Amino acid sequence: MDVVRVVSLLLVFLAGHTLASQAGDSRFAGLKGNPNLKSASAIVLDESGNIIYGKDVNTVRPIASITKLMTAMVVLDANLDLNEKLTITREDRDLIRLTGSRLEYGATLSRRELILLALMSSENRAATALGRTYPGGMDNFVDHMNRKARALGMSNSHFADPAGLKTENVSTASDLAKMITAAEGYPLITQSTTTTRMEVRPYSRRGPLVYGNTNRLLKNKSWDIELSKTGYINEAGRCLVMQANIEGEDVSIVLLNSFGKLTPFGDSNRLRKWMLANS
């Protein structure tokens, strides 16, 4: 067996196994043991971008509604009027997963409110309406999503729709760490993703609708979360990305393809416990 093939096989082997901590001066550098995560891919980075923990970080996977973070960034980059009223139409219905929505045809909210609902409550029609009303329409919007990904160095990522309903929305744990670092620079995104409850009035002759955040860890006093997004479709499994402060240190957490509704939250708690026990 030649040297090139040996090296190639070794790289493939390492890509599927846990990475050693490379966190430099981080208090979480050189942690011992293993948090025994259930997620298929995971990465934890310190605020300098050094790896604290990694598992299968470069495997390309569907990312479901994690996609909505890119949707929000592209909308905000365009400097569109956040107070402009947008109306939900039949074009915004989900013909892929056939998911429902409390935003019926004719529901009208501001662009700012649609961003909030898309991020905090993962509202699919809200996200689709944001793409549909983008200058140049949906195709141009998706093109700008992929341009943004390339600009962020997300070389193993591709976006296909603003809600994350298509399996063609794919990325890696490593790429998503870059995306959430960029997303943290948008105050409306950090506000939206950490808001636990929101009331909106999309209908003139009805009462308000109340929405909650899909990340239950926001209600856990042990966590100081600065940005978060959940995601789920069958092909992606349960996904969770976060920026959090753990004992005074900012970290990025990406968890992909977990089986079981609560597994990403369990993995997050296992990670935090492992980091604190070994630091």
Phi and psi in degrees as GROMACS dihedral restraints (atoms count N, CA, C in turn):
[ dihedral_restraints ]
;  ai    aj    ak    al  type     phi  dphi    fc
    3     4     5     6     1   -76.8    20    10
    4     5     6     7     1   165.7    20    10
    6     7     8     9     1   -62.4    20    10
    7     8     9    10     1   -40.8    20    10
    9    10    11    12     1   -61.0    20    10
   10    11    12    13     1   -42.4    20    10
   12    13    14    15     1   -67.7    20    10
   13    14    15    16     1   -38.0    20    10
   15    16    17    18     1   -61.4    20    10
   16    17    18    19     1   -46.3    20    10
   18    19    20    21     1   -62.9    20    10
   19    20    21    22     1   -41.8    20    10
   21    22    23    24     1   -62.0    20    10
   22    23    24    25     1   -44.3    20    10
   24    25    26    27     1   -64.6    20    10
   25    26    27    28     1   -37.7    20    10
   27    28    29    30     1   -64.5    20    10
   28    29    30    31     1   -40.6    20    10
   30    31    32    33     1   -65.3    20    10
   31    32    33    34     1   -41.2    20    10
   33    34    35    36     1   -61.7    20    10
   34    35    36    37     1   -42.4    20    10
   36    37    38    39     1   -62.0    20    10
   37    38    39    40     1   -45.2    20    10
   39    40    41    42     1   -67.7    20    10
   40    41    42    43     1   -32.3    20    10
   42    43    44    45     1   -62.8    20    10
   43    44    45    46     1   -27.4    20    10
   45    46    47    48     1   -95.9    20    10
   46    47    48    49     1     6.0    20    10
   48    49    50    51     1  -123.4    20    10
   49    50    51    52     1   164.6    20    10
   51    52    53    54     1   -61.4    20    10
   52    53    54    55     1   134.8    20    10
   54    55    56    57     1   -86.4    20    10
   55    56    57    58     1   144.3    20    10
   57    58    59    60     1   -70.8    20    10
   58    59    60    61     1   151.8    20    10
   60    61    62    63     1   -63.6    20    10
   61    62    63    64     1   136.0    20    10
   63    64    65    66     1  -126.6    20    10
   64    65    66    67     1    31.0    20    10
   66    67    68    69     1   -83.4    20    10
   67    68    69    70     1    14.7    20    10
   69    70    71    72     1    55.0    20    10
   70    71    72    73     1  -120.0    20    10
   72    73    74    75     1   -84.1    20    10
   73    74    75    76     1     0.1    20    10
   75    76    77    78     1   -60.4    20    10
   76    77    78    79     1   145.3    20    10
   78    79    80    81     1   -63.9    20    10
   79    80    81    82     1   -16.4    20    10
   81    82    83    84     1   -98.9    20    10
   82    83    84    85     1    16.0    20    10
   84    85    86    87     1   -71.2    20    10
   85    86    87    88     1   142.9    20    10
   87    88    89    90     1    64.7    20    10
   88    89    90    91     1    35.1    20    10
   90    91    92    93     1   -66.7    20    10
   91    92    93    94     1   144.0    20    10
   93    94    95    96     1   -98.0    20    10
   94    95    96    97     1   157.3    20    10
   96    97    98    99     1    80.6    20    10
   97    98    99   100     1  -162.8    20    10
   99   100   101   102     1  -145.0    20    10
  100   101   102   103     1   133.6    20    10
  102   103   104   105     1   -75.4    20    10
  103   104   105   106     1    -6.3    20    10
  105   106   107   108     1    56.0    20    10
  106   107   108   109     1    56.0    20    10
  108   109   110   111     1   -76.0    20    10
  109   110   111   112     1   149.8    20    10
  111   112   113   114     1   -90.8    20    10
  112   113   114   115     1   -20.9    20    10
  114   115   116   117     1   -63.5    20    10
  115   116   117   118     1   143.3    20    10
  117   118   119   120     1   -70.1    20    10
  118   119   120   121     1   -36.3    20    10
  120   121   122   123     1  -128.4    20    10
  121   122   123   124     1   142.3    20    10
  123   124   125   126     1  -155.7    20    10
  124   125   126   127     1   148.2    20    10
  126   127   128   129     1  -149.6    20    10
  127   128   129   130     1   142.0    20    10
  129   130   131   132     1  -129.0    20    10
  130   131   132   133     1   127.2    20    10
  132   133   134   135     1  -122.1    20    10
  133   134   135   136     1   147.9    20    10
  135   136   137   138     1   -81.3    20    10
  136   137   138   139     1   179.5    20    10
  138   139   140   141     1   -69.7    20    10
  139   140   141   142     1   -12.5    20    10
  141   142   143   144     1   -92.9    20    10
  142   143   144   145     1    -0.2    20    10
  144   145   146   147     1    88.3    20    10
  145   146   147   148     1     8.8    20    10
  147   148   149   150     1   -81.7    20    10
  148   149   150   151     1   144.6    20    10
  150   151   152   153     1   -78.2    20    10
  151   152   153   154     1   123.5    20    10
  153   154   155   156     1   -90.9    20    10
  154   155   156   157     1   -40.0    20    10
  156   157   158   159     1  -152.0    20    10
  157   158   159   160     1   141.3    20    10
  159   160   161   162     1  -146.7    20    10
  160   161   162   163     1   143.1    20    10
  162   163   164   165     1  -145.0    20    10
  163   164   165   166     1   114.9    20    10
  165   166   167   168     1    51.2    20    10
  166   167   168   169     1    52.1    20    10
  168   169   170   171     1   -77.6    20    10
  169   170   171   172     1   -15.9    20    10
  171   172   173   174     1  -113.0    20    10
  172   173   174   175     1    10.9    20    10
  174   175   176   177     1   -78.7    20    10
  175   176   177   178     1   129.7    20    10
  177   178   179   180     1   -79.3    20    10
  178   179   180   181     1   126.0    20    10
  180   181   182   183     1  -137.3    20    10
  181   182   183   184     1   153.7    20    10
  183   184   185   186     1   -61.2    20    10
  184   185   186   187     1   144.9    20    10
  186   187   188   189     1  -120.4    20    10
  187   188   189   190     1     0.9    20    10
  189   190   191   192     1    50.8    20    10
  190   191   192   193     1  -133.9    20    10
  192   193   194   195     1   -75.4    20    10
  193   194   195   196     1    -2.5    20    10
  195   196   197   198     1   -57.5    20    10
  196   197   198   199     1   -26.3    20    10
  198   199   200   201     1   -50.1    20    10
  199   200   201   202     1   -33.1    20    10
  201   202   203   204     1   -64.1    20    10
  202   203   204   205     1   -21.5    20    10
  204   205   206   207     1   -64.7    20    10
  205   206   207   208     1   -41.2    20    10
  207   208   209   210     1   -66.5    20    10
  208   209   210   211     1   -39.2    20    10
  210   211   212   213     1   -56.0    20    10
  211   212   213   214     1   -48.0    20    10
  213   214   215   216     1   -63.8    20    10
  214   215   216   217     1   -42.0    20    10
  216   217   218   219     1   -62.7    20    10
  217   218   219   220     1   -42.1    20    10
  219   220   221   222     1   -65.1    20    10
  220   221   222   223     1   -42.4    20    10
  222   223   224   225     1   -61.6    20    10
  223   224   225   226     1   -45.9    20    10
  225   226   227   228     1   -69.4    20    10
  226   227   228   229     1   -33.6    20    10
  228   229   230   231     1   -62.4    20    10
  229   230   231   232     1   -27.8    20    10
  231   232   233   234     1   -79.9    20    10
  232   233   234   235     1    -5.7    20    10
  234   235   236   237     1    54.8    20    10
  235   236   237   238     1    39.6    20    10
  237   238   239   240     1   -75.0    20    10
  238   239   240   241     1   158.5    20    10
  240   241   242   243     1   -67.6    20    10
  241   242   243   244     1   112.6    20    10
  243   244   245   246     1   -73.2    20    10
  244   245   246   247     1   -16.2    20    10
  246   247   248   249     1   -93.9    20    10
  247   248   249   250     1    -4.6    20    10
  249   250   251   252     1   -63.0    20    10
  250   251   252   253     1   134.6    20    10
  252   253   254   255     1   -82.2    20    10
  253   254   255   256     1   129.7    20    10
  255   256   257   258     1  -119.5    20    10
  256   257   258   259     1   141.9    20    10
  258   259   260   261     1  -112.1    20    10
  259   260   261   262     1   132.6    20    10
  261   262   263   264     1   -70.3    20    10
  262   263   264   265     1   134.1    20    10
  264   265   266   267     1  -126.3    20    10
  265   266   267   268     1   177.6    20    10
  267   268   269   270     1   -61.6    20    10
  268   269   270   271     1   -25.2    20    10
  270   271   272   273     1   -64.8    20    10
  271   272   273   274     1   -18.3    20    10
  273   274   275   276     1   -92.4    20    10
  274   275   276   277     1    -2.7    20    10
  276   277   278   279     1   -71.8    20    10
  277   278   279   280     1   153.9    20    10
  279   280   281   282     1   -88.6    20    10
  280   281   282   283     1   106.2    20    10
  282   283   284   285     1   -98.0    20    10
  283   284   285   286     1     3.2    20    10
  285   286   287   288     1   -97.3    20    10
  286   287   288   289     1   -53.8    20    10
  288   289   290   291     1  -103.7    20    10
  289   290   291   292     1   -11.5    20    10
  291   292   293   294     1    59.0    20    10
  292   293   294   295     1    35.1    20    10
  294   295   296   297     1   -73.4    20    10
  295   296   297   298     1   151.9    20    10
  297   298   299   300     1   -88.7    20    10
  298   299   300   301     1   179.0    20    10
  300   301   302   303     1  -161.6    20    10
  301   302   303   304     1   145.4    20    10
  303   304   305   306     1   -84.3    20    10
  304   305   306   307     1    -6.1    20    10
  306   307   308   309     1   -89.2    20    10
  307   308   309   310     1    91.8    20    10
  309   310   311   312     1   -76.8    20    10
  310   311   312   313     1   166.0    20    10
  312   313   314   315     1   -57.7    20    10
  313   314   315   316     1   130.3    20    10
  315   316   317   318     1   100.6    20    10
  316   317   318   319     1   -13.8    20    10
  318   319   320   321     1   -62.2    20    10
  319   320   321   322     1   134.0    20    10
  321   322   323   324     1  -126.9    20    10
  322   323   324   325     1   125.5    20    10
  324   325   326   327     1  -141.1    20    10
  325   326   327   328     1   164.3    20    10
  327   328   329   330     1   -74.7    20    10
  328   329   330   331     1   160.2    20    10
  330   331   332   333     1   -58.9    20    10
  331   332   333   334     1   -37.5    20    10
  333   334   335   336     1   -60.9    20    10
  334   335   336   337     1   -44.6    20    10
  336   337   338   339     1   -65.6    20    10
  337   338   339   340     1   -37.3    20    10
  339   340   341   342     1   -66.0    20    10
  340   341   342   343     1   -37.8    20    10
  342   343   344   345     1   -62.6    20    10
  343   344   345   346     1   -45.8    20    10
  345   346   347   348     1   -58.3    20    10
  346   347   348   349     1   -47.2    20    10
  348   349   350   351     1   -67.8    20    10
  349   350   351   352     1   -39.2    20    10
  351   352   353   354     1   -62.6    20    10
  352   353   354   355     1   -38.3    20    10
  354   355   356   357     1   -85.7    20    10
  355   356   357   358     1   -49.2    20    10
  357   358   359   360     1   -76.4    20    10
  358   359   360   361     1   -39.2    20    10
  360   361   362   363     1  -112.8    20    10
  361   362   363   364     1     4.7    20    10
  363   364   365   366     1    55.0    20    10
  364   365   366   367     1    43.2    20    10
  366   367   368   369     1   -73.1    20    10
  367   368   369   370     1   114.2    20    10
  369   370   371   372     1   -68.8    20    10
  370   371   372   373     1   -41.6    20    10
  372   373   374   375     1   -67.0    20    10
  373   374   375   376     1   -33.8    20    10
  375   376   377   378     1   -62.1    20    10
  376   377   378   379     1   -45.8    20    10
  378   379   380   381     1   -65.2    20    10
  379   380   381   382     1   -42.3    20    10
  381   382   383   384     1   -65.1    20    10
  382   383   384   385     1   -39.9    20    10
  384   385   386   387     1   -62.8    20    10
  385   386   387   388     1   -35.9    20    10
  387   388   389   390     1   -62.4    20    10
  388   389   390   391     1   -39.8    20    10
  390   391   392   393     1   -72.2    20    10
  391   392   393   394     1   -41.7    20    10
  393   394   395   396     1   -62.3    20    10
  394   395   396   397     1   -37.0    20    10
  396   397   398   399     1   -91.0    20    10
  397   398   399   400     1     5.7    20    10
  399   400   401   402     1   -70.5    20    10
  400   401   402   403     1   143.7    20    10
  402   403   404   405     1   -53.7    20    10
  403   404   405   406     1   125.6    20    10
  405   406   407   408     1    93.2    20    10
  406   407   408   409     1    -6.1    20    10
  408   409   410   411     1    85.4    20    10
  409   410   411   412     1  -173.6    20    10
  411   412   413   414     1   -63.6    20    10
  412   413   414   415     1   -43.8    20    10
  414   415   416   417     1   -60.3    20    10
  415   416   417   418     1   -41.9    20    10
  417   418   419   420     1   -66.6    20    10
  418   419   420   421     1   -36.8    20    10
  420   421   422   423     1   -62.8    20    10
  421   422   423   424     1   -48.4    20    10
  423   424   425   426     1   -62.2    20    10
  424   425   426   427     1   -37.8    20    10
  426   427   428   429     1   -60.5    20    10
  427   428   429   430     1   -40.7    20    10
  429   430   431   432     1   -70.5    20    10
  430   431   432   433     1   -30.0    20    10
  432   433   434   435     1   -60.2    20    10
  433   434   435   436     1   -44.9    20    10
  435   436   437   438     1   -73.1    20    10
  436   437   438   439     1   -31.3    20    10
  438   439   440   441     1   -63.5    20    10
  439   440   441   442     1   -43.0    20    10
  441   442   443   444     1   -62.7    20    10
  442   443   444   445     1   -41.6    20    10
  444   445   446   447     1   -60.1    20    10
  445   446   447   448     1   -44.2    20    10
  447   448   449   450     1   -64.1    20    10
  448   449   450   451     1   -39.9    20    10
  450   451   452   453     1   -63.3    20    10
  451   452   453   454     1   -30.0    20    10
  453   454   455   456     1   -86.6    20    10
  454   455   456   457     1     0.1    20    10
  456   457   458   459     1    78.9    20    10
  457   458   459   460     1    22.0    20    10
  459   460   461   462     1   -86.3    20    10
  460   461   462   463     1    74.4    20    10
  462   463   464   465     1   -73.2    20    10
  463   464   465   466     1   -15.5    20    10
  465   466   467   468     1  -112.8    20    10
  466   467   468   469     1    30.2    20    10
  468   469   470   471     1  -123.3    20    10
  469   470   471   472     1   152.0    20    10
  471   472   473   474     1  -149.3    20    10
  472   473   474   475     1   141.2    20    10
  474   475   476   477     1  -120.1    20    10
  475   476   477   478     1   141.0    20    10
  477   478   479   480     1  -126.7    20    10
  478   479   480   481     1   -19.9    20    10
  480   481   482   483     1  -159.8    20    10
  481   482   483   484     1   157.7    20    10
  483   484   485   486     1   -75.3    20    10
  484   485   486   487     1   -17.3    20    10
  486   487   488   489     1   -95.7    20    10
  487   488   489   490     1   -16.2    20    10
  489   490   491   492     1    84.6    20    10
  490   491   492   493     1    19.8    20    10
  492   493   494   495     1   -79.0    20    10
  493   494   495   496     1   -27.3    20    10
  495   496   497   498     1   -85.2    20    10
  496   497   498   499     1   143.5    20    10
  498   499   500   501     1   -68.0    20    10
  499   500   501   502     1   -15.3    20    10
  501   502   503   504     1   -73.6    20    10
  502   503   504   505     1    -8.1    20    10
  504   505   506   507     1   -77.3    20    10
  505   506   507   508     1   103.3    20    10
  507   508   509   510     1  -132.1    20    10
  508   509   510   511     1   155.6    20    10
  510   511   512   513     1  -164.5    20    10
  511   512   513   514     1  -173.5    20    10
  513   514   515   516     1  -124.3    20    10
  514   515   516   517     1   164.7    20    10
  516   517   518   519     1   -59.1    20    10
  517   518   519   520     1   -40.8    20    10
  519   520   521   522     1   -63.0    20    10
  520   521   522   523     1   -44.8    20    10
  522   523   524   525     1   -65.8    20    10
  523   524   525   526     1   -40.3    20    10
  525   526   527   528     1   -67.0    20    10
  526   527   528   529     1   -28.9    20    10
  528   529   530   531     1   -61.9    20    10
  529   530   531   532     1   -37.3    20    10
  531   532   533   534     1   -66.8    20    10
  532   533   534   535     1   -39.4    20    10
  534   535   536   537     1   -67.2    20    10
  535   536   537   538     1   -43.2    20    10
  537   538   539   540     1   -72.4    20    10
  538   539   540   541     1   -28.5    20    10
  540   541   542   543     1   -63.6    20    10
  541   542   543   544     1   -42.1    20    10
  543   544   545   546     1   -67.1    20    10
  544   545   546   547     1   -41.5    20    10
  546   547   548   549     1   -63.2    20    10
  547   548   549   550     1   -29.3    20    10
  549   550   551   552     1   -65.3    20    10
  550   551   552   553     1   -17.1    20    10
  552   553   554   555     1   -80.4    20    10
  553   554   555   556     1     0.6    20    10
  555   556   557   558     1  -110.1    20    10
  556   557   558   559     1   107.4    20    10
  558   559   560   561     1   -55.6    20    10
  559   560   561   562     1   -37.1    20    10
  561   562   563   564     1   -67.5    20    10
  562   563   564   565     1   -31.2    20    10
  564   565   566   567     1   -71.0    20    10
  565   566   567   568     1   -45.1    20    10
  567   568   569   570     1   -64.7    20    10
  568   569   570   571     1   -38.3    20    10
  570   571   572   573     1   -63.8    20    10
  571   572   573   574     1   -48.0    20    10
  573   574   575   576     1   -62.8    20    10
  574   575   576   577     1   -43.0    20    10
  576   577   578   579     1   -79.3    20    10
  577   578   579   580     1   -10.9    20    10
  579   580   581   582     1  -113.6    20    10
  580   581   582   583     1     3.1    20    10
  582   583   584   585     1   -75.2    20    10
  583   584   585   586     1   127.2    20    10
  585   586   587   588     1   -87.7    20    10
  586   587   588   589     1   -25.2    20    10
  588   589   590   591     1  -151.6    20    10
  589   590   591   592     1   140.4    20    10
  591   592   593   594     1  -145.7    20    10
  592   593   594   595     1   140.3    20    10
  594   595   596   597     1  -114.8    20    10
  595   596   597   598     1   129.4    20    10
  597   598   599   600     1  -129.8    20    10
  598   599   600   601     1   159.8    20    10
  600   601   602   603     1  -127.7    20    10
  601   602   603   604     1    82.3    20    10
  603   604   605   606     1   -81.8    20    10
  604   605   606   607     1    -7.8    20    10
  606   607   608   609     1  -124.5    20    10
  607   608   609   610     1   133.9    20    10
  609   610   611   612     1   -70.5    20    10
  610   611   612   613     1   -26.5    20    10
  612   613   614   615     1  -115.0    20    10
  613   614   615   616     1    21.2    20    10
  615   616   617   618     1  -130.7    20    10
  616   617   618   619     1   169.1    20    10
  618   619   620   621     1   -77.3    20    10
  619   620   621   622     1  -178.4    20    10
  621   622   623   624     1   -75.0    20    10
  622   623   624   625     1   158.5    20    10
  624   625   626   627     1  -106.2    20    10
  625   626   627   628     1   137.8    20    10
  627   628   629   630     1  -110.5    20    10
  628   629   630   631     1   129.1    20    10
  630   631   632   633     1  -118.3    20    10
  631   632   633   634     1   147.7    20    10
  633   634   635   636     1  -118.7    20    10
  634   635   636   637     1   163.1    20    10
  636   637   638   639     1   -79.5    20    10
  637   638   639   640     1   142.3    20    10
  639   640   641   642     1   -79.0    20    10
  640   641   642   643     1    -8.6    20    10
  642   643   644   645     1   -98.6    20    10
  643   644   645   646     1   102.7    20    10
  645   646   647   648     1   -68.0    20    10
  646   647   648   649     1   -16.6    20    10
  648   649   650   651     1   -66.9    20    10
  649   650   651   652     1   -19.0    20    10
  651   652   653   654     1   -64.9    20    10
  652   653   654   655     1   -20.4    20    10
  654   655   656   657     1   -93.4    20    10
  655   656   657   658     1    -1.0    20    10
  657   658   659   660     1   -92.2    20    10
  658   659   660   661     1   116.9    20    10
  660   661   662   663     1   -66.1    20    10
  661   662   663   664     1   -14.2    20    10
  663   664   665   666     1   -74.4    20    10
  664   665   666   667     1   -16.2    20    10
  666   667   668   669     1  -106.5    20    10
  667   668   669   670     1   138.9    20    10
  669   670   671   672     1  -116.9    20    10
  670   671   672   673     1    91.7    20    10
  672   673   674   675     1  -101.3    20    10
  673   674   675   676     1   129.1    20    10
  675   676   677   678     1  -103.0    20    10
  676   677   678   679     1   -21.0    20    10
  678   679   680   681     1  -161.7    20    10
  679   680   681   682     1   142.6    20    10
  681   682   683   684     1  -158.1    20    10
  682   683   684   685     1   157.3    20    10
  684   685   686   687     1  -157.9    20    10
  685   686   687   688     1   135.0    20    10
  687   688   689   690     1  -102.0    20    10
  688   689   690   691     1   166.1    20    10
  690   691   692   693     1  -157.4    20    10
  691   692   693   694     1   148.7    20    10
  693   694   695   696     1  -161.4    20    10
  694   695   696   697     1   126.9    20    10
  696   697   698   699     1  -142.5    20    10
  697   698   699   700     1   162.8    20    10
  699   700   701   702     1   -52.7    20    10
  700   701   702   703     1   -44.1    20    10
  702   703   704   705     1   -70.5    20    10
  703   704   705   706     1   -25.0    20    10
  705   706   707   708     1   -94.9    20    10
  706   707   708   709     1   -19.6    20    10
  708   709   710   711     1    68.6    20    10
  709   710   711   712     1  -167.4    20    10
  711   712   713   714     1   -84.7    20    10
  712   713   714   715     1   130.6    20    10
  714   715   716   717     1  -126.6    20    10
  715   716   717   718     1   150.8    20    10
  717   718   719   720     1  -152.3    20    10
  718   719   720   721     1   131.3    20    10
  720   721   722   723     1  -125.6    20    10
  721   722   723   724     1   144.4    20    10
  723   724   725   726     1  -150.2    20    10
  724   725   726   727     1   152.9    20    10
  726   727   728   729     1  -111.6    20    10
  727   728   729   730     1   126.2    20    10
  729   730   731   732     1  -141.0    20    10
  730   731   732   733     1   158.0    20    10
  732   733   734   735     1  -107.7    20    10
  733   734   735   736     1   118.3    20    10
  735   736   737   738     1  -114.2    20    10
  736   737   738   739     1   111.2    20    10
  738   739   740   741     1    51.5    20    10
  739   740   741   742     1    45.8    20    10
  741   742   743   744     1    87.1    20    10
  742   743   744   745     1    -0.9    20    10
  744   745   746   747     1  -119.2    20    10
  745   746   747   748     1   127.8    20    10
  747   748   749   750     1   -76.3    20    10
  748   749   750   751     1   133.4    20    10
  750   751   752   753     1  -135.6    20    10
  751   752   753   754     1   152.1    20    10
  753   754   755   756     1  -105.7    20    10
  754   755   756   757     1   135.6    20    10
  756   757   758   759     1  -128.2    20    10
  757   758   759   760     1   129.1    20    10
  759   760   761   762     1  -128.2    20    10
  760   761   762   763     1   126.4    20    10
  762   763   764   765     1  -129.3    20    10
  763   764   765   766     1   121.9    20    10
  765   766   767   768     1  -124.3    20    10
  766   767   768   769     1   145.8    20    10
  768   769   770   771     1    57.1    20    10
  769   770   771   772     1    60.5    20    10
  771   772   773   774     1   -95.5    20    10
  772   773   774   775     1   143.5    20    10
  774   775   776   777     1   -98.5    20    10
  775   776   777   778     1   123.7    20    10
  777   778   779   780     1   107.5    20    10
  778   779   780   781     1   134.1    20    10
  780   781   782   783     1   -58.0    20    10
  781   782   783   784     1   -34.9    20    10
  783   784   785   786     1   -96.5    20    10
  784   785   786   787     1    -5.1    20    10
  786   787   788   789     1   -59.4    20    10
  787   788   789   790     1   -43.3    20    10
  789   790   791   792     1   -60.3    20    10
  790   791   792   793     1   -35.7    20    10
  792   793   794   795     1   -71.7    20    10
  793   794   795   796     1   -39.0    20    10
  795   796   797   798     1   -63.4    20    10
  796   797   798   799     1   -42.7    20    10
  798   799   800   801     1   -62.6    20    10
  799   800   801   802     1   -39.4    20    10
  801   802   803   804     1   -60.9    20    10
  802   803   804   805     1   -43.7    20    10
  804   805   806   807     1   -68.1    20    10
  805   806   807   808     1   -36.8    20    10
  807   808   809   810     1   -64.3    20    10
  808   809   810   811     1   -41.5    20    10
  810   811   812   813     1   -60.8    20    10
  811   812   813   814     1   -49.1    20    10
  813   814   815   816     1   -62.2    20    10
  814   815   816   817     1   -43.7    20    10
  816   817   818   819     1   -62.6    20    10
  817   818   819   820     1   -43.1    20    10
  819   820   821   822     1   -64.0    20    10
  820   821   822   823     1   -42.9    20    10
  822   823   824   825     1   -65.5    20    10
  823   824   825   826     1   -42.5    20    10
  825   826   827   828     1   -73.0    20    10
  826   827   828   829     1   -33.4    20    10
  828   829   830   831     1   -70.7    20    10
  829   830   831   832     1   -26.1    20    10
  831   832   833   834     1  -105.7    20    10
  832   833   834   835     1    -4.6    20    10
